Amino acid sequence: MPAIAIIGAGPGMGLAIARTFGARGFDVALIARTKTKLDALVEQLGGEGITAEAFPADVLDRPSLVAALQAATARFGAIDVLEYSPAPHSPVPGFTQATPAESTVQNLQPQIEYTFYGAVEAARTVLPAMREARAGTLLFTTGGGSIDPIPMLGNVNAAGGALRNWVLNLNKELTGSGVYAAHVAINVWIGEGGPEGIPTAASEDIAPLYWELYETRDRAEAVFNA
């Protein structure tokens, strides 16, 4: 059975992506900080006939992230798809929003550590085996501000933009290797109750885009708009 590892798994996009791939025969490795929340998702997916397992890790603690991916590989035999989309819904030390003029090394660094460096470490962990197998898919998610930044998220968008640049370049490097990398920019508020004037979409409506990229492998970037 092929396996997908979802980093930043939660009850929104993570669960929707797990269902999208799990319904098509994938085993699912769920990676996030809180084991109790992951266990609830495992139980929910199991009730739907999807094999899933929890691997707690913190993307800011990179040895724990590497260990989780290694444990998932040992459990499922290989990671065929990596999806990286951690979202700091709970307080993360040092996380603030800043405009470009308000951005400092101090408020940029946590965003870069979380969004960009964690993605690089995750990819480096699974990429050697994918290269050897000449097969694999690496999908990285940011908000739409990584492409069209907005002032109130100056430091957040800078980190997302760095990740986007790296992913597009990684896909170029991997040409002909059998491994595929792509960036997904979600240019909507996920779920209900978003800020006034911001379009919204349900996780279930966005998740099929990931399967489309996995199947077609025809572009290095996809943007989801409402």
Buried (B, 14 or more C-beta within 10 A) or exposed (E): EBBBBBBBBBBBBBBBBBBBBBEEEBBBBBBBBEEEBBBBBBEBBEEEEBBBBBBBBBBBEBEBBBBBBBBBBEEBEBBBBBBBBBBBEEEBEEEBBBEEEEBEEEBBBBBBBBBBBBBBBBBEBBBEBBBEEEBBBBBBBBBBBBBEBEEBBBBBBBBBBBBBEBBBEBBEEBEEEEBBBBBBBBBBBBEEEEEEEEEBBEBEBBBEBBBBBBEEBEEBBBBBEE
